[in-house]
Amino acid sequence: MRTIDLFISRVCIARCIIAAMWTRRRFIFKVFVLTISLLICLAIFLSKFVFPVPKLSDTEISRYQERNLTPNVDSKGTPILLWWSSIYSNIVDDVKTFGTVQCRVTNNRTLRNNPDSKVFIFYGSHFEPYDLPLPRHKNHLWALIHEESPKNVYILNHENTITLFNFTSTFQRHSNYPITTQWLKCPDWLWETTFMVSLEEKNRLRNIEGLAPILYVHSDCHTPSDRDSFVAMLQKYIKIDSYGVCLNNKKLPESLRFRGSMVAMESDEFLKFVGRYKFSIAIENAVCEDYITEKLWRPLRVGSVPIVFGSPSVRDFLPNNHSAILVQDFRSVAELAQYVEYLDTHDEKYAMYLRFKKRKIKNNFLQDILRKRDWQASKDCKTFRTKHNSFIYGFEEFVCKEMHEFERYMNQTGPRFEKKIASLLHYNCPEPKRFDKLGRYTVRDREWLREWTDARYEAVVMWNLYSNNRTVQPDVFVQMVKSEKEKYARNIHKLKI
């Protein structure tokens, strides 16, 4: 009996030990799972907000990248559109059908000498003047697409460069496939009221919470448009809340701060933040015909009256003639400040600038552009439906059809068919200037001109290489540009003597 009791007691002790060990193991397992989960959450947070993965560019273009497509091995005979300086960050190789024609779109450079390669497409921001697909055969067409600031690639401002291309897609209305309204992702934005703040609330924020009448948010300082100098002059006459790195005098909320990505500035939170202000500075970083970005469209979307400087012809694209304040309409920065103060204290006059939000867009030119464009950049558009969700794909279709038309004429007998050649009208960016003491953009400045003029020598060297079917290494190209610049200086010196 005693033996049985001893056995039972030992079994009970063993079960208790096993149960304790199991409970402890479960506890350890739970701790392990919890730790792994926390580490994963931390990694996601760091990747999204603290150390975001860099994108192709800071523009919307990076959002239009196509999915990774399986290369077409059975596409012999299909004309190839070869992205030489590609806008895509992934491998692209696909046969696309555009109505009754087909083209193989790829960024596989090994196909350069393929007899089916007909068009070479260059993305402006990645254009390298020393790395061209040479020799260029008589049936090769070159196409350029560039939506970003001209200050990123000054060489395109010069005739030796722009005339290399047969087709262009730029912010200029005179380009073959203009994308002036690229930053107006959705025409519905012009009458959207989601992020608007009532005039009563804006006045309360001005009077009770001390908000300035004008908002300025820029972290790209020292730009060719000299906007920081203008804003600094304007600040002497009227209060401006500056949240960016440039002329900073206020801190952005933590969640909206710039960390190498524009994502925060595209969020609903930021749009509501901008909507609280009566006026927003909308000065581009470069002064070019038709160069218009989100700096204009964002305040129009949220109901903050934009104070605009950039394209001399920006009025052509406004919803109506009373929807923005144009710097060029004033004789001095002091006169501009006086007018803004007047609107700030006269609600009925201020409200006139927001009438277009009630679907009162009287600009037929703008409506015609939006009606004709075959792309949009937002799935939220309800009023307008287009063929493409990106102007990149629209340009590929345009170039493909133009190439087929060119091939058709080349194969016919009769009058000689002239290739289309781009001109400076396709990329109209004059030399940069500075604002004078009154706030007029008229001063020629050697510092601002340096990059613009240096690009002229680059264009000359590039043309010489192109004419001789040569490509060189980057360091050799730099040295050739330096020599060209010195030669020009010597010639000028001789003329003076």
C-alpha positions in Angstrom: 0.0 0.0 0.0 2.8 2.3 0.9 4.5 1.5 -2.4 1.4 2.5 -4.3 1.0 5.7 -2.3 4.6 6.6 -3.0 4.1 5.9 -6.7 1.0 8.0 -6.9 2.7 10.9 -5.1 5.7 10.8 -7.5 3.3 10.8 -10.5 1.6 13.8 -9.0 4.9 15.6 -8.5 5.9 14.8 -12.1 2.7 16.1 -13.5 3.1 19.3 -11.5 6.6 19.7 -12.8 5.5 19.1 -16.4 2.5 21.4 -16.0 4.8 24.1 -14.6 7.3 23.6 -17.4 4.5 23.7 -20.0 3.1 26.9 -18.5 6.6 28.4 -18.5 7.1 27.3 -22.0 3.8 28.9 -23.1 4.8 32.1 -21.3 8.2 32.1 -23.0 6.5 31.4 -26.4 4.1 34.3 -25.9 6.9 36.6 -25.0 8.8 35.5 -28.1 5.8 36.1 -30.4 5.2 39.5 -28.8 8.8 40.5 -29.2 8.9 39.5 -32.9 5.6 41.4 -33.5 7.0 44.5 -31.9 10.2 44.3 -34.0 8.2 43.9 -37.2 6.0 47.0 -36.3 9.2 49.0 -35.5 10.8 48.0 -38.8 7.6 49.1 -40.7 7.5 52.4 -38.8 11.2 53.1 -39.5 10.9 52.2 -43.2 7.8 54.4 -43.7 8.5 57.5 -41.6 12.1 57.7 -40.3 14.2 56.1 -43.1 11.8 55.9 -46.1 13.0 54.1 -49.2 14.1 56.7 -51.8 11.9 56.8 -54.9 12.7 57.5 -58.5 11.9 61.1 -58.0 10.0 63.5 -55.7 7.3 63.9 -58.3 4.2 62.0 -59.0 6.0 60.3 -61.9 7.4 57.7 -59.5 3.8 56.6 -58.7 3.1 55.7 -62.4 5.7 52.9 -62.6 4.4 49.9 -64.4 4.3 46.4 -62.9 7.2 44.1 -63.6 6.2 42.5 -66.9 7.4 39.2 -68.4 9.6 39.8 -71.4 8.1 38.9 -74.8 10.3 36.4 -76.6 7.9 36.0 -79.5 7.9 39.6 -80.7 10.2 39.5 -83.7 9.2 42.1 -86.2 7.3 44.3 -83.7 8.7 47.8 -83.7 10.6 48.5 -80.5 10.3 51.6 -78.3 13.5 51.5 -76.3 13.7 53.6 -73.1 17.3 54.7 -73.3 17.3 56.8 -70.1 14.4 55.1 -68.5 11.7 56.4 -66.2 11.1 52.9 -65.0 13.0 51.5 -62.0 12.1 47.9 -62.9 12.6 45.8 -66.0 10.0 46.5 -68.6 9.5 44.4 -71.8 6.0 44.1 -73.2 4.2 44.2 -76.5 1.5 46.9 -76.2 -1.5 47.3 -78.6 -2.6 50.8 -79.3 -5.7 50.6 -81.4 -4.7 49.1 -84.7 -0.9 49.3 -84.1 1.5 47.5 -81.8 4.9 48.3 -80.3 7.3 46.5 -78.0 8.1 48.8 -75.1 11.3 48.0 -73.2 14.2 49.4 -71.3 16.6 46.6 -72.3 19.6 48.4 -73.7 21.0 45.3 -75.3 18.4 45.7 -78.0 20.1 49.0 -79.2 21.3 47.4 -82.4 18.2 45.2 -83.0 16.8 46.0 -86.4 13.3 46.3 -84.8 14.5 49.2 -82.6 12.8 52.3 -84.1 12.4 54.8 -81.3 14.7 55.7 -78.4 12.9 57.5 -75.5 14.8 59.7 -73.1 13.6 60.7 -69.6 14.9 64.2 -69.1 16.1 64.0 -65.5 18.2 60.9 -66.5 19.6 62.3 -69.7 23.3 62.0 -70.0 24.9 63.9 -72.9 27.9 61.6 -73.1 25.9 58.5 -73.3 23.8 58.5 -76.4 22.7 55.5 -78.6 25.1 56.0 -81.4 25.4 55.7 -84.3 21.9 57.0 -85.0 20.5 55.4 -88.2 18.3 57.4 -90.5 15.2 55.5 -89.5 15.8 56.1 -85.7 13.4 58.5 -84.0 14.3 60.0 -80.7 11.7 61.1 -78.1 12.0 63.2 -74.9 9.7 63.3 -71.9 10.4 65.6 -69.0 7.9 66.8 -66.4 10.2 68.0 -63.7 11.9 71.4 -63.1 14.2 72.7 -65.8 16.8 73.3 -63.1 17.4 69.6 -63.0 18.7 69.4 -66.5 19.7 72.8 -67.9 21.2 71.3 -71.1 17.6 70.9 -72.5 17.3 74.7 -72.6 19.8 74.9 -75.5 19.1 74.4 -79.2 21.9 71.8 -79.8 20.1 69.5 -77.4 16.4 70.0 -77.9 16.7 69.6 -81.7 18.1 66.1 -81.3 14.5 64.9 -80.6 11.7 64.3 -83.0 8.9 64.1 -80.4 8.6 65.8 -77.0 6.4 65.6 -74.0 7.0 68.5 -71.6 5.2 71.1 -69.5 5.3 73.4 -72.6 2.0 73.6 -74.5 3.9 73.6 -77.8 5.5 70.2 -77.2 4.1 67.3 -79.2 2.3 65.7 -76.2 2.0 68.6 -73.6 1.6 67.7 -70.0 1.2 71.2 -68.6 -1.7 70.1 -66.3 0.2 67.1 -65.0 -0.1 68.2 -61.4 -3.9 68.7 -61.7 -4.3 65.0 -61.1 -8.1 65.2 -61.2 -10.2 68.0 -62.7 -12.7 67.4 -60.0 -10.2 69.0 -57.6 -11.1 72.5 -58.9 -14.6 72.3 -57.4 -13.8 69.9 -54.5 -14.6 71.3 -51.0 -13.4 68.4 -48.9 -10.5 70.3 -47.4 -12.0 73.8 -47.4 -12.2 75.8 -44.2 -15.0 78.3 -43.9 -14.2 82.0 -44.0 -15.5 82.4 -40.5 -13.1 79.7 -39.2 -10.2 81.3 -41.1 -11.0 84.6 -39.5 -11.1 82.9 -36.1 -7.7 81.3 -36.6 -6.3 84.6 -37.7 -7.7 86.6 -34.7 -7.7 84.0 -31.9 -4.9 81.6 -32.7 -2.6 84.1 -34.3 -2.2 82.5 -37.8 -0.6 84.7 -40.4 -2.7 85.5 -43.5 -0.1 83.8 -45.7 1.4 80.3 -45.7 4.9 79.4 -47.1 6.1 75.8 -47.0 9.3 75.2 -49.0 12.5 73.2 -48.2 14.1 73.6 -51.6 16.0 76.8 -51.0 18.2 78.9 -53.3 16.2 78.2 -56.4 16.6 79.9 -59.9 13.3 81.7 -59.4 14.8 83.5 -56.4 11.5 82.9 -54.5 13.1 83.1 -51.0 14.3 86.6 -51.7 10.8 87.7 -52.7 9.2 86.1 -49.7 11.8 87.7 -47.4 10.9 91.1 -48.9 7.1 90.4 -48.6 7.6 89.5 -44.9 8.7 93.1 -44.2 5.1 94.2 -45.1 2.9 91.4 -44.0 3.1 88.4 -41.7 3.9 85.0 -43.3 4.0 81.6 -41.5 7.0 79.7 -43.0 7.1 76.1 -42.0 9.7 74.7 -44.4 13.5 74.9 -44.2 13.5 78.1 -46.2 12.9 81.2 -44.1 11.6 79.0 -41.3 9.8 80.7 -38.5 7.3 78.0 -37.4 7.4 74.3 -36.8 5.3 71.8 -38.8 3.4 69.1 -36.8 5.7 66.1 -36.4 3.5 64.0 -38.7 3.9 66.4 -41.6 7.7 67.0 -41.5 9.7 66.3 -44.7 11.9 63.2 -44.4 13.2 62.7 -47.9 9.7 62.0 -49.3 6.8 64.1 -50.4 4.2 61.6 -49.1 3.4 63.7 -46.0 2.7 66.8 -48.2 0.2 64.8 -50.2 -1.8 63.5 -47.2 -5.3 64.6 -46.2 -3.8 66.0 -43.0 -1.5 68.4 -44.9 -4.3 69.5 -47.2 -6.5 70.4 -44.2 -3.5 72.2 -42.7 -3.1 74.3 -45.8 -6.8 75.0 -46.1 -6.7 76.9 -42.8 -4.8 79.8 -44.4 -6.4 82.5 -46.5 -3.4 82.8 -48.8 -0.5 80.5 -49.9 2.7 81.4 -51.6 2.8 79.5 -55.0 6.1 80.4 -56.5 7.7 77.8 -58.8 11.4 77.0 -58.5 12.0 78.0 -62.1 10.5 80.5 -64.4 9.5 78.9 -67.7 6.5 79.2 -70.0 3.8 76.8 -68.9 5.8 75.3 -66.0 3.0 74.9 -63.4 3.1 72.5 -60.5 1.2 71.5 -57.4 2.2 74.8 -55.9 -0.7 76.3 -57.8 -3.1 73.4 -57.9 -2.9 72.5 -54.1 -4.1 75.8 -52.7 -6.8 76.0 -55.4 -7.9 72.6 -54.3 -8.2 73.4 -50.6 -9.5 77.0 -51.0 -6.5 79.0 -50.1 -5.9 81.8 -52.5 -2.5 81.3 -54.3 0.0 84.1 -54.7 1.6 83.0 -57.9 4.9 83.5 -59.7 6.5 81.3 -62.3 5.0 80.8 -65.8 4.5 84.3 -67.4 1.3 82.8 -69.0 -0.1 81.1 -65.9 -3.3 83.1 -66.3 -4.2 80.9 -69.3 -4.6 77.9 -66.9 -6.5 79.5 -64.0 -10.2 78.5 -63.4 -11.1 82.1 -64.0 -9.5 85.5 -63.9 -10.3 86.0 -60.3 -9.0 82.8 -58.7 -5.3 83.7 -57.9 -3.1 86.7 -57.2 -0.3 87.1 -59.7 2.9 88.8 -58.6 3.5 90.1 -62.1 0.3 92.3 -61.8 1.9 94.5 -59.2 4.5 97.3 -59.5 6.2 96.4 -56.3 6.1 93.9 -53.4 4.8 96.7 -51.1 1.8 97.1 -53.5 1.1 93.4 -53.4 1.2 93.3 -49.6 -1.2 96.2 -49.4 -3.7 94.3 -51.7 -3.4 91.1 -49.7 -4.1 93.0 -46.5 -7.1 94.6 -48.1 -8.6 91.2 -49.0 -7.7 89.9 -45.6 -10.0 92.5 -44.0 -12.8 92.6 -46.6 -14.5 89.2 -46.6 -16.8 89.9 -49.5 -13.8 90.7 -51.7 -11.9 87.7 -50.5 -14.8 85.4 -51.2 -14.8 86.4 -54.8 -11.6 84.4 -55.3 -13.3 81.2 -54.3 -16.4 81.4 -56.5 -14.9 78.9 -58.9 -15.3 76.2 -56.2 -19.0 76.3 -57.0 -18.3 74.8 -60.5 -17.9 78.2 -62.0 -14.9 77.5 -64.2 -15.1 80.1 -67.0 -11.8 79.3 -68.6 -12.7 77.5 -71.8 -9.0 77.0 -72.7 -8.4 75.0 -69.5 -11.6 73.0 -69.9 -10.6 72.1 -73.5 -7.2 70.9 -72.4 -8.7 68.7 -69.6 -11.3 67.4 -72.0 -8.8 66.4 -74.7 -6.0 64.8 -72.5 -6.1 61.1 -72.7 -4.6 60.5 -69.2 -5.4 61.2 -65.6 -3.3 60.8 -62.5 -5.9 59.8 -59.9 -8.5 57.1 -59.6 -10.7 59.5 -57.7 -11.8 61.4 -60.9 -15.5 60.9 -61.3 -16.3 63.5 -64.0 -13.5 62.7 -66.4 -12.7 59.2 -67.7 -9.6 58.8 -69.7 -7.7 56.0 -71.6 -4.6 56.0 -69.5 -3.9 56.5 -65.8 -0.5 58.0 -66.5 0.8 60.5 -69.1 3.8 58.1 -69.5 1.6 55.4 -71.1 -0.2 58.1 -73.1 3.1 59.3 -74.5 4.2 55.7 -75.3 1.0 55.3 -77.4 1.5 58.7 -79.1 5.1 57.8 -80.0 4.1 54.3 -81.2 1.5 55.7 -83.6 3.8 58.5 -84.8 6.5 55.9 -85.5 4.1 53.7 -87.5 3.0 56.8 -89.5 6.6 57.7 -90.2 7.4 54.1 -91.4 4.3 54.2 -93.7 5.6 57.4 -95.4 9.1 56.0 -95.6 7.9 53.0 -97.5 5.9 55.0 -100.0 7.2 56.6 -103.2 6.5 60.3 -103.9 7.3 63.5 -102.1 10.0 63.3 -99.4 8.6 63.0 -95.9 10.3 65.4 -93.4 10.9 64.2 -89.9 9.5 66.2 -87.1 12.2 68.1 -85.2 11.7 69.7 -81.8 12.6 73.3 -81.2 13.2 75.7 -78.2 9.4 76.2 -78.1 9.1 72.7 -76.8 11.2 73.7 -73.7 11.0 77.4 -73.3 13.1 78.4 -70.2 15.0 81.7 -70.5 18.1 82.4 -68.3 17.2 82.8 -64.6 17.2 86.2 -62.9 16.8 87.8 -59.5 14.3 90.1 -57.9 15.3 93.8 -57.5 14.6 95.8 -54.4 11.0 96.5 -55.5 10.2 92.9 -56.1 10.6 92.8 -59.9 12.2 89.8 -61.6 14.6 91.7 -63.8 18.2 91.4 -62.4 20.8 89.4 -64.3 23.1 87.8 -61.8 26.3 85.9 -62.5 25.8 83.3 -59.8 22.3 82.3 -61.1 23.6 82.3 -64.7 26.5 80.0 -64.1 24.8 76.6 -64.4 22.6 77.8 -67.2 25.5 79.1 -69.3 27.7 76.1 -68.4 25.0 73.9 -69.9 25.5 75.7 -73.2 29.1 74.5 -73.4 27.9 71.0 -72.5 25.4 71.2 -75.4 28.2 72.2 -77.8 30.5 69.3 -76.7 27.6 66.9 -76.8 26.7 68.0 -80.4 30.3 67.5 -81.5 30.3 64.0 -80.0 27.0 63.2 -81.6 28.2 64.4 -85.0 31.2 62.1 -84.8 29.3 59.1 -83.4 31.3 59.2 -80.2 30.5 58.4 -76.6 32.9 59.1 -73.8 33.2 58.5 -70.1 31.8 61.1 -67.7 35.2 62.4 -66.5 36.3 62.8 -70.1 33.1 64.7 -70.9 33.7 67.1 -68.0 37.2 67.8 -69.2 36.0 68.5 -72.8 33.4 70.9 -71.4 36.1 72.7 -69.4 38.2 73.0 -72.6 35.3 74.3 -74.6 34.6 76.9 -71.9 38.2 78.0 -71.9 38.3 78.3 -75.7 35.3 80.5 -75.6 36.8 82.7 -73.0 40.0 83.1 -75.1 38.0 84.1 -78.2 36.1 86.7 -76.2 39.4 88.1 -74.9 40.8 88.3 -78.4 37.7 90.2 -79.6 38.1 92.7 -76.8 41.7 93.3 -77.7 
